[in-house]
C-alpha cells in the first residue's frame, strides 16, 4: 500500500486504474468526497494530522494498493532509472516522463521507492499514469535486450544533434556515481547535455527532463 494526500491527487487516483483500499477524511474536511461510503473512514483532526505527511493537511488521503507488475518488454520509448537514489528526483522524473510520453519506467532495485510519500508528491499524477517496473539490474537489462539503450553521460555526444532510434530506453544514473558499468556496457548510444565550462553538471531530474523532450521532439512537432 501507499498513501496519496489532498483533493487533487485523490481525484486523479479515481481517474486511474489503481485500486483504492481506504479513504481517510478529517472531521473538519469540507471539500467534495465522491468515494464510496464503505471505503471512507471519518477520523478526528488530531488523528488525521498523525496519519498525514503534509505540513498543512487538506483533510483527505487515500490508501492505495501498489500494482504488482512482472517485468516485460517495453511497447515504445521508455525510461531506465539506474540507481537514482533521491525520492524527489524519482518522483519528478516520473512526472516528466508522463508529460513527455514515456509510459514505461524501469527502476533498478537500488533506486528510491517510487511509492514513498516524497516520491509520490513529486510525481503528482505521473505515478498513476505510467507503468512502473522494479527489479534487479540484470533482469531489467535482459528484458531490454532488444531495445537500444541510450545512456545520459557527460562522455557522450551532443543530445541536440543526436538522431535517436525509433524505440529506445533512456538510462539515467545515480546522482553521485552516474551510470553503472553494467548499463554502460549494454548501451548502444551515449548522449550529453552541452554546458558552459563553469557548470559541471545538472540535477538528475532536470537532465532527465531535458533529454526526454529532446529525444521525443518529433512527437511534439507533429
GROMACS elastic network, one bead per residue, 0.5 to 0.9 nm:
[ bonds ]
;  ai    aj funct       b0    kb
    1    21     6  0.83732   500
    1    63     6  0.63598   500
    1    64     6  0.52984   500
    1    66     6  0.53081   500
    1    67     6  0.89418   500
    1   115     6  0.84705   500
    2    62     6  0.82233   500
    2    63     6  0.56958   500
    2    64     6  0.53559   500
    2    65     6  0.65503   500
    2    66     6  0.66328   500
    2   115     6  0.60526   500
    2   116     6  0.70996   500
    2   117     6  0.77496   500
    2   120     6  0.87846   500
    3    52     6  0.89544   500
    3    61     6  0.67344   500
    3    62     6  0.55736   500
    3    64     6  0.61233   500
    3    65     6  0.89505   500
    3   115     6  0.80385   500
    3   116     6  0.81730   500
    3   117     6  0.68808   500
    3   120     6  0.82060   500
    4     9     6  0.63167   500
    4    10     6  0.67067   500
    4    13     6  0.84204   500
    4    60     6  0.88103   500
    4    61     6  0.55842   500
    4    62     6  0.53637   500
    4    63     6  0.67723   500
    4    64     6  0.76762   500
    4   117     6  0.74425   500
    4   120     6  0.70434   500
    4   121     6  0.75835   500
    5     8     6  0.81662   500
    5     9     6  0.61754   500
    5    10     6  0.65667   500
    5    52     6  0.75997   500
    5    53     6  0.83091   500
    5    54     6  0.79991   500
    5    57     6  0.78103   500
    5    58     6  0.75158   500
    5    59     6  0.81760   500
    5    60     6  0.61286   500
    5    62     6  0.64607   500
    5   121     6  0.82162   500
    6     9     6  0.56503   500
    6    10     6  0.61008   500
    6    11     6  0.86454   500
    6    57     6  0.73151   500
    6    58     6  0.53517   500
    6    59     6  0.69850   500
    6    60     6  0.55461   500
    6    61     6  0.60083   500
    6    62     6  0.86598   500
    7    10     6  0.52109   500
    7    11     6  0.61374   500
    7    12     6  0.86531   500
    7    31     6  0.76669   500
    7    32     6  0.80374   500
    7    33     6  0.87365   500
    7    58     6  0.71908   500
    7    59     6  0.84029   500
    7    60     6  0.66500   500
    7    61     6  0.80102   500
    8    11     6  0.52157   500
    8    12     6  0.61891   500
    8    13     6  0.86006   500
    8   124     6  0.88882   500
    8   125     6  0.88441   500
    9    12     6  0.50523   500
    9    13     6  0.60657   500
    9    14     6  0.86853   500
    9    61     6  0.85277   500
    9    62     6  0.88035   500
    9   121     6  0.87121   500
    9   124     6  0.68740   500
    9   125     6  0.67153   500
   10    13     6  0.51604   500
   10    14     6  0.65036   500
   10    23     6  0.88216   500
   10    60     6  0.77422   500
   10    61     6  0.67766   500
   10    62     6  0.64670   500
   11    14     6  0.51622   500
   11    15     6  0.66942   500
   11    34     6  0.88683   500
   12    15     6  0.51212   500
   12    16     6  0.66085   500
   12   124     6  0.88894   500
   12   125     6  0.63203   500
   12   128     6  0.77305   500
   13    16     6  0.51993   500
   13    17     6  0.77484   500
   13    18     6  0.66665   500
   13    19     6  0.85024   500
   13    20     6  0.78813   500
   13    62     6  0.86106   500
   13    64     6  0.87145   500
   13   125     6  0.76260   500
   13   128     6  0.65143   500
   14    17     6  0.76274   500
   14    18     6  0.76685   500
   14    19     6  0.85609   500
   14    20     6  0.79100   500
   14    35     6  0.85152   500
   15    18     6  0.85298   500
   15   128     6  0.87028   500
   16    19     6  0.84986   500
   16   128     6  0.59364   500
   16   129     6  0.68136   500
   17   128     6  0.76414   500
   17   129     6  0.85457   500
   18    64     6  0.70294   500
   18    65     6  0.69734   500
   18    66     6  0.77498   500
   18    67     6  0.71579   500
   18   128     6  0.69299   500
   19    63     6  0.89589   500
   19    64     6  0.58904   500
   19    65     6  0.56608   500
   19    66     6  0.81528   500
   19    67     6  0.82292   500
   20    23     6  0.75294   500
   20    39     6  0.82719   500
   20    62     6  0.67042   500
   20    63     6  0.61246   500
   20    65     6  0.64181   500
   21    39     6  0.68365   500
   21    62     6  0.74776   500
   21    63     6  0.55450   500
   21    64     6  0.53528   500
   21    65     6  0.65024   500
   22    38     6  0.86915   500
   22    40     6  0.60009   500
   22    41     6  0.72027   500
   22    61     6  0.85182   500
   22    62     6  0.58000   500
   22    63     6  0.51222   500
   22    64     6  0.71703   500
   23    35     6  0.74494   500
   23    36     6  0.88761   500
   23    39     6  0.59710   500
   23    41     6  0.60466   500
   23    42     6  0.85033   500
   23    60     6  0.71317   500
   23    61     6  0.58355   500
   23    63     6  0.62570   500
   23    64     6  0.88481   500
   24    39     6  0.85744   500
   24    40     6  0.59275   500
   24    42     6  0.60142   500
   24    43     6  0.68893   500
   24    48     6  0.76691   500
   24    51     6  0.89024   500
   24    59     6  0.79926   500
   24    60     6  0.57191   500
   24    61     6  0.53578   500
   24    62     6  0.62297   500
   24    63     6  0.79679   500
   25    28     6  0.83723   500
   25    29     6  0.66093   500
   25    33     6  0.87019   500
   25    40     6  0.71088   500
   25    41     6  0.61593   500
   25    43     6  0.61142   500
   25    44     6  0.84183   500
   25    45     6  0.88025   500
   25    48     6  0.74440   500
   25    59     6  0.56425   500
   25    61     6  0.67365   500
   25    62     6  0.88294   500
   26    29     6  0.52908   500
   26    30     6  0.89648   500
   26    41     6  0.86349   500
   26    42     6  0.59335   500
   26    43     6  0.51145   500
   26    44     6  0.55797   500
   26    45     6  0.52438   500
   26    46     6  0.85244   500
   26    47     6  0.79950   500
   26    48     6  0.57778   500
   26    49     6  0.86859   500
   26    58     6  0.85568   500
   26    60     6  0.64612   500
   27    30     6  0.84299   500
   27    42     6  0.63605   500
   27    43     6  0.59901   500
   27    44     6  0.53445   500
   27    45     6  0.60000   500
   27    48     6  0.87511   500
   27    59     6  0.79145   500
   28    44     6  0.79649   500
   28    45     6  0.66950   500
   28    59     6  0.71199   500
   29    32     6  0.86686   500
   29    45     6  0.88174   500
   29    58     6  0.73589   500
   29    59     6  0.51459   500
   29    60     6  0.72167   500
   30    33     6  0.87257   500
   30    59     6  0.83590   500
   31    58     6  0.88856   500
   31    59     6  0.84807   500
   31    60     6  0.86931   500
   33    36     6  0.86651   500
   33    60     6  0.86840   500
   34    37     6  0.85405   500
   35    38     6  0.85462   500
   35    39     6  0.70839   500
   35    40     6  0.68436   500
   36    39     6  0.55216   500
   36    40     6  0.65518   500
   37    40     6  0.51169   500
   37    41     6  0.81480   500
   38    41     6  0.81175   500
   43    46     6  0.81081   500
   43    47     6  0.60937   500
   43    48     6  0.62847   500
   44    47     6  0.52250   500
   44    48     6  0.62136   500
   44    49     6  0.86933   500
   45    48     6  0.50007   500
   45    49     6  0.61518   500
   45    50     6  0.86433   500
   45    59     6  0.78248   500
   46    49     6  0.52030   500
   46    50     6  0.64270   500
   46    51     6  0.88577   500
   47    50     6  0.50522   500
   47    51     6  0.63403   500
   47    52     6  0.86674   500
   48    52     6  0.59669   500
   48    57     6  0.80559   500
   48    59     6  0.69986   500
   48    60     6  0.83049   500
   48    61     6  0.88616   500
   49    52     6  0.50890   500
   49    53     6  0.78627   500
   49    54     6  0.81689   500
   49    55     6  0.86775   500
   49    56     6  0.86210   500
   49    57     6  0.68856   500
   49    59     6  0.84581   500
   50    53     6  0.79274   500
   51    61     6  0.87571   500
   52    55     6  0.81135   500
   52    56     6  0.88199   500
   52    57     6  0.64634   500
   52    59     6  0.86241   500
   52    60     6  0.89527   500
   52    61     6  0.77591   500
   53    56     6  0.88707   500
   53    57     6  0.78167   500
   53   117     6  0.72355   500
   53   118     6  0.89130   500
   54    57     6  0.52769   500
   54    58     6  0.84543   500
   56    59     6  0.89739   500
   57    60     6  0.77447   500
   58    61     6  0.83172   500
   65    68     6  0.88949   500
   66   115     6  0.78441   500
   67   132     6  0.87854   500
   68   133     6  0.86760   500
   69    72     6  0.85301   500
   69   131     6  0.83639   500
   69   132     6  0.77813   500
   69   133     6  0.63269   500
   69   134     6  0.82874   500
   70   133     6  0.72358   500
   70   134     6  0.84996   500
   70   135     6  0.89505   500
   71   106     6  0.85238   500
   71   133     6  0.61751   500
   71   134     6  0.75149   500
   71   135     6  0.75284   500
   71   139     6  0.80734   500
   71   140     6  0.71924   500
   71   143     6  0.70156   500
   72   133     6  0.85090   500
   72   140     6  0.85713   500
   72   143     6  0.60452   500
   72   144     6  0.84931   500
   73   143     6  0.53835   500
   73   144     6  0.62667   500
   73   145     6  0.87381   500
   73   146     6  0.84502   500
   73   147     6  0.83706   500
   74    77     6  0.73295   500
   74    78     6  0.66440   500
   74   104     6  0.66151   500
   74   105     6  0.88477   500
   74   143     6  0.81997   500
   74   144     6  0.75082   500
   74   147     6  0.80439   500
   74   169     6  0.85808   500
   75    78     6  0.81296   500
   75   103     6  0.88818   500
   75   104     6  0.80198   500
   75   167     6  0.85351   500
   76   102     6  0.78010   500
   76   103     6  0.79926   500
   76   104     6  0.79450   500
   76   166     6  0.83685   500
   76   167     6  0.57221   500
   76   168     6  0.73949   500
   76   169     6  0.86873   500
   77   101     6  0.79366   500
   77   102     6  0.58505   500
   77   103     6  0.77223   500
   77   104     6  0.76383   500
   77   147     6  0.89612   500
   77   166     6  0.77790   500
   77   167     6  0.50938   500
   77   168     6  0.51377   500
   77   169     6  0.59737   500
   77   170     6  0.79016   500
   77   216     6  0.85030   500
   78    97     6  0.85403   500
   78   101     6  0.85842   500
   78   102     6  0.51075   500
   78   103     6  0.65210   500
   78   104     6  0.50501   500
   78   105     6  0.58812   500
   78   106     6  0.78272   500
   78   167     6  0.80759   500
   78   168     6  0.64776   500
   78   170     6  0.64117   500
   78   171     6  0.89269   500
   79    97     6  0.77528   500
   79   102     6  0.66257   500
   79   103     6  0.83088   500
   79   104     6  0.64193   500
   79   106     6  0.60944   500
   79   107     6  0.84533   500
   79   168     6  0.83626   500
   79   169     6  0.51760   500
   79   171     6  0.60900   500
   79   172     6  0.78148   500
   79   212     6  0.87056   500
   80   104     6  0.87698   500
   80   105     6  0.59454   500
   80   107     6  0.60219   500
   80   108     6  0.78684   500
   80   140     6  0.86506   500
   80   149     6  0.85912   500
   80   169     6  0.61801   500
   80   170     6  0.58124   500
   80   172     6  0.62951   500
   80   173     6  0.85175   500
   81    84     6  0.59301   500
   81    90     6  0.81526   500
   81   105     6  0.74358   500
   81   106     6  0.61115   500
   81   108     6  0.64437   500
   81   111     6  0.71202   500
   81   170     6  0.83276   500
   81   171     6  0.58357   500
   81   172     6  0.50814   500
   81   173     6  0.62175   500
   81   174     6  0.80746   500
   82    85     6  0.89766   500
   82   106     6  0.84358   500
   82   107     6  0.64319   500
   82   108     6  0.55831   500
   82   109     6  0.85394   500
   82   110     6  0.73999   500
   82   111     6  0.68652   500
   82   137     6  0.77030   500
   82   171     6  0.65953   500
   82   172     6  0.58560   500
   82   174     6  0.62504   500
   82   178     6  0.82147   500
   82   179     6  0.63454   500
   82   180     6  0.69918   500
   82   183     6  0.77705   500
   83   107     6  0.74374   500
   83   108     6  0.59994   500
   83   109     6  0.72514   500
   83   112     6  0.76567   500
   83   172     6  0.82374   500
   83   173     6  0.59137   500
   83   175     6  0.81863   500
   83   177     6  0.89638   500
   83   178     6  0.83354   500
   83   179     6  0.79067   500
   83   180     6  0.80787   500
   84    87     6  0.80266   500
   84    89     6  0.72822   500
   84    90     6  0.65735   500
   84   107     6  0.82424   500
   84   108     6  0.84812   500
   84   110     6  0.72471   500
   84   112     6  0.64608   500
   84   172     6  0.73987   500
   84   173     6  0.59067   500
   84   175     6  0.62279   500
   84   178     6  0.87188   500
   84   204     6  0.79894   500
   85    88     6  0.88629   500
   85    89     6  0.77424   500
   85    90     6  0.74974   500
   85   110     6  0.69665   500
   85   113     6  0.84787   500
   85   174     6  0.63937   500
   85   175     6  0.70718   500
   86    89     6  0.52946   500
   86    90     6  0.63296   500
   86    91     6  0.87740   500
   86   111     6  0.77749   500
   86   112     6  0.59139   500
   86   113     6  0.89397   500
   86   119     6  0.84023   500
   86   174     6  0.87646   500
   86   175     6  0.78704   500
   87    91     6  0.60806   500
   87    92     6  0.84826   500
   87   111     6  0.82481   500
   87   112     6  0.52332   500
   87   113     6  0.66418   500
   87   114     6  0.67778   500
   87   115     6  0.88665   500
   87   116     6  0.72425   500
   87   117     6  0.85418   500
   87   118     6  0.59471   500
   87   120     6  0.84522   500
   87   122     6  0.81940   500
   88    91     6  0.52216   500
   88    92     6  0.60833   500
   88    93     6  0.85145   500
   88   112     6  0.88836   500
   88   118     6  0.59269   500
   88   119     6  0.51590   500
   88   120     6  0.84958   500
   88   121     6  0.82036   500
   88   122     6  0.58017   500
   88   123     6  0.82210   500
   88   205     6  0.85042   500
   89    92     6  0.51245   500
   89    93     6  0.59967   500
   89    94     6  0.85248   500
   89   112     6  0.88703   500
   89   119     6  0.75094   500
   89   122     6  0.78508   500
   89   203     6  0.82735   500
   89   204     6  0.66416   500
   89   205     6  0.51607   500
   89   206     6  0.86636   500
   90    93     6  0.52332   500
   90    94     6  0.62440   500
   90    95     6  0.87216   500
   90   111     6  0.78762   500
   90   112     6  0.68247   500
   90   113     6  0.80536   500
   90   114     6  0.63499   500
   90   119     6  0.60828   500
   90   120     6  0.89296   500
   90   122     6  0.79731   500
   90   123     6  0.77529   500
   90   204     6  0.89487   500
   90   205     6  0.73951   500
   91    94     6  0.51062   500
   91    95     6  0.62266   500
   91    96     6  0.87062   500
   91   114     6  0.64182   500
   91   115     6  0.86239   500
   91   118     6  0.74496   500
   91   120     6  0.59208   500
   91   121     6  0.70971   500
   91   124     6  0.77917   500
   91   126     6  0.80453   500
   91   127     6  0.77571   500
   91   205     6  0.87157   500
   92    95     6  0.50254   500
   92    96     6  0.61991   500
   92    97     6  0.84882   500
   92   119     6  0.74721   500
   92   120     6  0.89350   500
   92   121     6  0.87783   500
   92   122     6  0.51279   500
   92   123     6  0.51372   500
   92   124     6  0.82631   500
   92   126     6  0.86597   500
   92   205     6  0.61330   500
   92   206     6  0.86433   500
   92   209     6  0.87645   500
   93    96     6  0.51024   500
   93    97     6  0.59228   500
   93    98     6  0.85684   500
   93   122     6  0.85918   500
   93   123     6  0.72972   500
   93   126     6  0.88980   500
   93   204     6  0.83825   500
   93   205     6  0.53561   500
   93   206     6  0.81682   500
   93   208     6  0.66731   500
   93   209     6  0.68519   500
   94    97     6  0.50177   500
   94    98     6  0.62573   500
   94    99     6  0.87316   500
   94   102     6  0.88022   500
   94   105     6  0.76635   500
   94   114     6  0.84463   500
   94   119     6  0.88222   500
   94   122     6  0.83732   500
   94   123     6  0.55554   500
   94   124     6  0.86594   500
   94   126     6  0.55922   500
   94   127     6  0.65355   500
   94   130     6  0.74936   500
   94   132     6  0.88080   500
   95    98     6  0.53549   500
   95    99     6  0.64994   500
   95   100     6  0.87953   500
   95   122     6  0.72221   500
   95   124     6  0.62654   500
   95   125     6  0.69126   500
   95   127     6  0.71233   500
   95   130     6  0.87765   500
   96   100     6  0.59590   500
   96   101     6  0.84957   500
   96   102     6  0.84927   500
   96   123     6  0.80061   500
   96   126     6  0.75749   500
   96   205     6  0.84980   500
   96   208     6  0.82974   500
   96   209     6  0.60245   500
   96   212     6  0.81817   500
   97   100     6  0.50824   500
   97   101     6  0.59998   500
   97   103     6  0.68375   500
   97   104     6  0.84582   500
   97   105     6  0.81175   500
   97   126     6  0.75261   500
   97   130     6  0.78893   500
   97   208     6  0.86614   500
   97   209     6  0.75215   500
   97   212     6  0.72486   500
   97   213     6  0.89598   500
   98   101     6  0.54967   500
   98   102     6  0.58137   500
   98   103     6  0.60329   500
   98   104     6  0.88533   500
   98   125     6  0.83254   500
   98   126     6  0.53303   500
   98   127     6  0.83543   500
   98   129     6  0.67081   500
   98   130     6  0.61005   500
   99   102     6  0.77506   500
   99   126     6  0.78149   500
  100   103     6  0.87130   500
  100   209     6  0.81635   500
  100   212     6  0.65894   500
  100   213     6  0.59945   500
  100   216     6  0.73373   500
  100   217     6  0.89697   500
  100   220     6  0.88683   500
  101   212     6  0.85547   500
  101   213     6  0.87024   500
  101   216     6  0.77645   500
  101   219     6  0.86134   500
  102   105     6  0.73056   500
  102   130     6  0.76238   500
  102   212     6  0.80412   500
  102   216     6  0.89212   500
  103   129     6  0.73569   500
  103   131     6  0.60292   500
  103   132     6  0.84718   500
  104   130     6  0.58373   500
  104   132     6  0.61261   500
  104   133     6  0.76729   500
  105   130     6  0.71240   500
  105   131     6  0.61548   500
  105   133     6  0.61480   500
  105   134     6  0.85347   500
  105   169     6  0.89769   500
  106   131     6  0.84714   500
  106   132     6  0.60465   500
  106   134     6  0.58514   500
  106   135     6  0.78571   500
  106   140     6  0.71949   500
  107   110     6  0.78797   500
  107   111     6  0.61412   500
  107   112     6  0.86583   500
  107   114     6  0.87028   500
  107   132     6  0.74248   500
  107   133     6  0.60892   500
  107   135     6  0.66414   500
  107   136     6  0.84784   500
  107   137     6  0.81911   500
  107   140     6  0.82403   500
  108   111     6  0.56999   500
  108   133     6  0.85424   500
  108   134     6  0.57774   500
  108   135     6  0.53133   500
  108   136     6  0.54838   500
  108   137     6  0.51343   500
  108   138     6  0.88194   500
  108   140     6  0.73509   500
  109   112     6  0.81033   500
  109   113     6  0.88067   500
  109   134     6  0.63263   500
  109   135     6  0.53646   500
  109   136     6  0.53838   500
  109   137     6  0.69920   500
  110   113     6  0.89718   500
  110   136     6  0.82661   500
  110   137     6  0.85542   500
  110   174     6  0.89954   500
  111   114     6  0.81650   500
  111   134     6  0.87593   500
  111   174     6  0.82097   500
  112   115     6  0.87593   500
  112   116     6  0.80644   500
  112   119     6  0.81755   500
  113   116     6  0.54470   500
  113   119     6  0.72724   500
  114   117     6  0.85204   500
  114   118     6  0.85814   500
  114   119     6  0.54140   500
  114   120     6  0.65833   500
  114   123     6  0.85625   500
  114   127     6  0.78655   500
  114   132     6  0.83289   500
  115   118     6  0.81669   500
  115   119     6  0.61637   500
  115   120     6  0.56043   500
  115   127     6  0.80103   500
  116   119     6  0.53270   500
  116   120     6  0.60504   500
  116   121     6  0.85828   500
  117   120     6  0.51980   500
  117   121     6  0.61156   500
  117   122     6  0.86197   500
  118   121     6  0.52376   500
  118   122     6  0.62354   500
  118   123     6  0.86320   500
  119   122     6  0.51285   500
  119   123     6  0.60580   500
  119   124     6  0.87664   500
  119   127     6  0.88474   500
  120   123     6  0.50830   500
  120   124     6  0.63629   500
  120   125     6  0.84463   500
  120   126     6  0.85050   500
  120   127     6  0.66238   500
  121   124     6  0.55100   500
  121   125     6  0.88287   500
  122   126     6  0.88892   500
  123   126     6  0.51456   500
  123   127     6  0.57827   500
  123   128     6  0.89328   500
  124   127     6  0.67358   500
  124   128     6  0.84150   500
  125   128     6  0.55192   500
  125   129     6  0.66276   500
  125   130     6  0.89567   500
  126   129     6  0.52405   500
  126   130     6  0.60073   500
  127   130     6  0.59507   500
  127   131     6  0.80025   500
  127   132     6  0.79059   500
  128   131     6  0.79893   500
  133   140     6  0.88026   500
  134   137     6  0.89592   500
  134   140     6  0.81136   500
  135   138     6  0.83556   500
  135   139     6  0.66139   500
  135   140     6  0.63921   500
  136   139     6  0.53996   500
  136   140     6  0.63704   500
  136   141     6  0.87480   500
  137   140     6  0.51827   500
  137   141     6  0.61616   500
  137   142     6  0.86191   500
  137   182     6  0.80664   500
  137   183     6  0.81846   500
  138   141     6  0.51511   500
  138   142     6  0.62227   500
  138   143     6  0.87975   500
  138   182     6  0.80141   500
  138   183     6  0.89828   500
  139   142     6  0.50140   500
  139   143     6  0.63610   500
  139   144     6  0.86924   500
  140   143     6  0.50891   500
  140   144     6  0.62272   500
  140   145     6  0.85757   500
  141   145     6  0.59366   500
  141   182     6  0.85997   500
  141   183     6  0.75117   500
  141   186     6  0.76371   500
  142   145     6  0.50312   500
  142   146     6  0.85138   500
  143   146     6  0.76887   500
  143   147     6  0.84193   500
  144   147     6  0.50171   500
  144   148     6  0.76623   500
  144   149     6  0.78851   500
  144   169     6  0.77497   500
  145   148     6  0.76843   500
  145   149     6  0.88284   500
  145   186     6  0.83285   500
  147   167     6  0.67106   500
  147   168     6  0.54757   500
  147   169     6  0.65094   500
  148   165     6  0.76070   500
  148   167     6  0.70993   500
  148   169     6  0.62434   500
  148   170     6  0.86970   500
  148   186     6  0.85695   500
  148   187     6  0.68044   500
  148   188     6  0.55421   500
  148   189     6  0.76930   500
  149   168     6  0.56880   500
  149   170     6  0.59895   500
  149   171     6  0.67316   500
  149   183     6  0.81734   500
  149   184     6  0.88126   500
  149   186     6  0.70547   500
  149   188     6  0.53969   500
  149   189     6  0.65052   500
  149   190     6  0.84256   500
  150   164     6  0.83123   500
  150   168     6  0.66954   500
  150   169     6  0.59514   500
  150   171     6  0.59791   500
  150   187     6  0.59906   500
  150   188     6  0.61559   500
  150   190     6  0.55187   500
  150   191     6  0.70084   500
  151   156     6  0.80660   500
  151   169     6  0.83171   500
  151   170     6  0.59928   500
  151   172     6  0.66721   500
  151   173     6  0.82741   500
  151   179     6  0.75564   500
  151   183     6  0.79310   500
  151   184     6  0.69938   500
  151   187     6  0.63354   500
  151   188     6  0.80327   500
  151   189     6  0.61939   500
  151   191     6  0.61789   500
  151   192     6  0.85003   500
  152   155     6  0.86069   500
  152   156     6  0.73043   500
  152   159     6  0.88771   500
  152   170     6  0.73004   500
  152   171     6  0.61213   500
  152   172     6  0.58089   500
  152   173     6  0.74836   500
  152   178     6  0.86630   500
  152   179     6  0.78645   500
  152   189     6  0.87923   500
  152   190     6  0.58838   500
  152   191     6  0.51478   500
  152   192     6  0.57361   500
  152   193     6  0.82593   500
  152   207     6  0.82520   500
  152   208     6  0.80406   500
  152   211     6  0.80230   500
  153   156     6  0.56748   500
  153   157     6  0.88411   500
  153   172     6  0.83055   500
  153   173     6  0.83049   500
  153   178     6  0.74004   500
  153   179     6  0.74333   500
  153   190     6  0.63032   500
  153   191     6  0.59666   500
  153   192     6  0.53653   500
  153   193     6  0.83195   500
  154   157     6  0.81932   500
  154   190     6  0.84454   500
  154   191     6  0.72097   500
  154   193     6  0.72464   500
  154   194     6  0.82621   500
  154   201     6  0.83552   500
  155   190     6  0.72840   500
  155   191     6  0.73897   500
  155   192     6  0.67852   500
  156   159     6  0.81809   500
  156   189     6  0.77537   500
  156   192     6  0.50516   500
  156   193     6  0.86570   500
  157   160     6  0.87441   500
  157   161     6  0.80007   500
  157   162     6  0.70857   500
  157   189     6  0.85283   500
  157   190     6  0.63499   500
  157   192     6  0.56860   500
  157   193     6  0.83544   500
  157   194     6  0.88415   500
  158   161     6  0.57227   500
  158   162     6  0.63134   500
  158   190     6  0.89568   500
  158   191     6  0.58115   500
  158   192     6  0.52854   500
  158   193     6  0.61234   500
  158   194     6  0.62946   500
  159   163     6  0.82423   500
  159   190     6  0.86516   500
  159   191     6  0.51620   500
  159   192     6  0.54995   500
  159   193     6  0.59290   500
  159   194     6  0.78950   500
  159   211     6  0.70280   500
  159   214     6  0.72483   500
  159   215     6  0.76805   500
  160   163     6  0.84348   500
  160   191     6  0.89364   500
  160   192     6  0.87121   500
  160   193     6  0.77294   500
  160   194     6  0.85803   500
  160   211     6  0.86405   500
  160   214     6  0.66982   500
  160   215     6  0.82788   500
  162   191     6  0.75190   500
  162   215     6  0.81021   500
  163   215     6  0.78506   500
  164   167     6  0.79951   500
  164   168     6  0.76488   500
  164   189     6  0.87812   500
  164   215     6  0.63207   500
  164   216     6  0.85346   500
  165   168     6  0.63071   500
  170   208     6  0.85619   500
  170   211     6  0.84486   500
  170   212     6  0.76447   500
  170   215     6  0.89432   500
  171   179     6  0.76996   500
  171   183     6  0.79478   500
  171   187     6  0.87240   500
  171   208     6  0.87017   500
  172   175     6  0.89193   500
  172   178     6  0.76380   500
  172   179     6  0.67687   500
  172   204     6  0.73377   500
  172   205     6  0.88184   500
  172   207     6  0.84851   500
  172   208     6  0.66331   500
  173   176     6  0.84993   500
  173   177     6  0.73313   500
  173   180     6  0.70573   500
  173   204     6  0.77380   500
  174   177     6  0.53491   500
  174   179     6  0.62420   500
  174   180     6  0.80810   500
  174   204     6  0.78255   500
  175   178     6  0.59884   500
  175   203     6  0.74625   500
  175   204     6  0.60317   500
  177   180     6  0.77299   500
  179   182     6  0.82778   500
  179   183     6  0.65658   500
  179   184     6  0.64762   500
  180   183     6  0.54781   500
  180   184     6  0.62434   500
  180   185     6  0.86723   500
  181   185     6  0.59966   500
  181   186     6  0.85665   500
  182   185     6  0.52805   500
  182   186     6  0.63870   500
  182   187     6  0.88059   500
  183   186     6  0.50290   500
  183   187     6  0.60965   500
  184   187     6  0.51725   500
  184   188     6  0.85947   500
  184   190     6  0.84480   500
  185   188     6  0.84760   500
  187   190     6  0.72032   500
  191   211     6  0.86281   500
  192   207     6  0.89541   500
  192   211     6  0.83614   500
  193   201     6  0.89967   500
  193   202     6  0.89897   500
  193   207     6  0.74601   500
  193   210     6  0.81620   500
  193   211     6  0.75789   500
  195   198     6  0.80698   500
  195   199     6  0.64242   500
  195   200     6  0.75773   500
  195   201     6  0.78610   500
  196   199     6  0.56305   500
  196   200     6  0.80746   500
  197   200     6  0.70397   500
  199   202     6  0.80245   500
  201   204     6  0.88216   500
  201   207     6  0.86811   500
  202   205     6  0.83080   500
  202   206     6  0.64938   500
  202   207     6  0.59576   500
  203   206     6  0.53015   500
  203   207     6  0.61659   500
  203   208     6  0.85644   500
  204   207     6  0.51851   500
  204   208     6  0.60461   500
  204   209     6  0.85756   500
  205   208     6  0.50787   500
  205   209     6  0.61320   500
  205   210     6  0.87521   500
  206   209     6  0.51143   500
  206   210     6  0.63110   500
  206   211     6  0.86941   500
  207   210     6  0.53263   500
  207   211     6  0.62251   500
  207   212     6  0.84865   500
  208   211     6  0.53188   500
  208   212     6  0.59170   500
  208   213     6  0.86518   500
  209   212     6  0.52028   500
  209   213     6  0.63845   500
  209   214     6  0.86571   500
  210   213     6  0.55251   500
  210   214     6  0.62143   500
  210   215     6  0.86953   500
  211   214     6  0.50106   500
  211   215     6  0.59618   500
  211   216     6  0.83844   500
  212   215     6  0.54228   500
  212   216     6  0.61789   500
  212   217     6  0.84222   500
  213   216     6  0.50860   500
  213   217     6  0.56175   500
  213   220     6  0.86930   500
  214   217     6  0.51491   500
  214   218     6  0.85830   500
  215   218     6  0.79176   500
  216   219     6  0.58263   500
  216   220     6  0.73295   500
  217   220     6  0.53023   500
  217   221     6  0.62766   500
  218   221     6  0.50281   500
  218   222     6  0.65400   500
  219   222     6  0.58068   500
